[in-house]
Amino acid sequence: MFCSAGRKGNKFTGLGQILGRTATMKSLQSMTENTSPGLTSSNIRFVLVRTSHPGNIGAAARAMRTMGHARLVLVAPLHYPHADVTALAAGAEDVLENIVVVPDLATAIADCRLVLGCTARQRGVPLPEISPRIAAERLQQAPPNDEVALVFGNERSGLENEELMRCHAAVHIPSVADFSSLNLAQAVQVLAYELRLAALQGVALLPPPLKSDPLATAAEMEYFFAHLAQTLIDIDFHKGRAAVTIERRLRRLFQRAEPEQRELRILRGIFDDAQRMARLAGSKKE
Ligand code: SAH
């Protein structure tokens, strides 16, 4: 079922249009309201970032549909809608009808608690690298109400470093080093297949990890990182050095920790106090 902008939901600003309708948080989530028998009702969304060739969008939709997935989000596709999407989808209507288009990755994953980015090669980003099998297990093990995402990059340039930094881990299909890049839709197929294997093997039936509170969403993590960056400035942590390296390190540390919402609130409380103390110290000097 498609969710129109008229329904209640957290409306994002500056969103792109989906088939003439505006995406809302609700529409990003409600893609699961699917009734076709072959489709797994799922908290897993596939995100294609800045896809150049519309045929790849269609072929990715087909790849997903064969493995029971229907939730496709397009981040700023170069050409969409396009006849090649429909042609290469080969009848995967459930997927096409549910496509949501958004302007950037942050919007596509804002409500997600686990985000995995697929890369053909190692980047300059210090992210843990995992195999498609481990990725599928982790996604499958997420509690059913936790939204999770699998992100794929542009055909030529892949995912940008800034986009990879928003992921908890990089997924690499172990291709040969001197010819490592799969066609986008084929990469989608490999991951969709692994997810299906994991589902069929009942990975989802494993006991959920011992977490008492919900994990922070990607949007909450971004607020947290902005607060952390400002606090470091306020307490004069950098002392004239460039902030970017330390910010990246800290981002990696906190992404790896997969903090719960309550843990982030505690840390942000500490930042508030540190900022207050820095202001007090500043005013005493004057
Ligand atoms: N030249 C690009 C490749 C882009 S291929 C690069 O070096 O990154 C388009 C997308 O398909 C990639 O961004 C990635 O999401 C996925 N992909 C292709 N080959 C992959 C591989 N071996 N492992 C994981 N993902 C892969």
Residues whose N, C-alpha, C, O or C-beta is under 5 A from the ligand:
A	BS01	SAH	C118 T119 A120 R121 V151 F152 G153 N154 E155 R156 S157 G158 L159 V171 H172 I173 S175 S180 S181 L182 N183 L184 A187
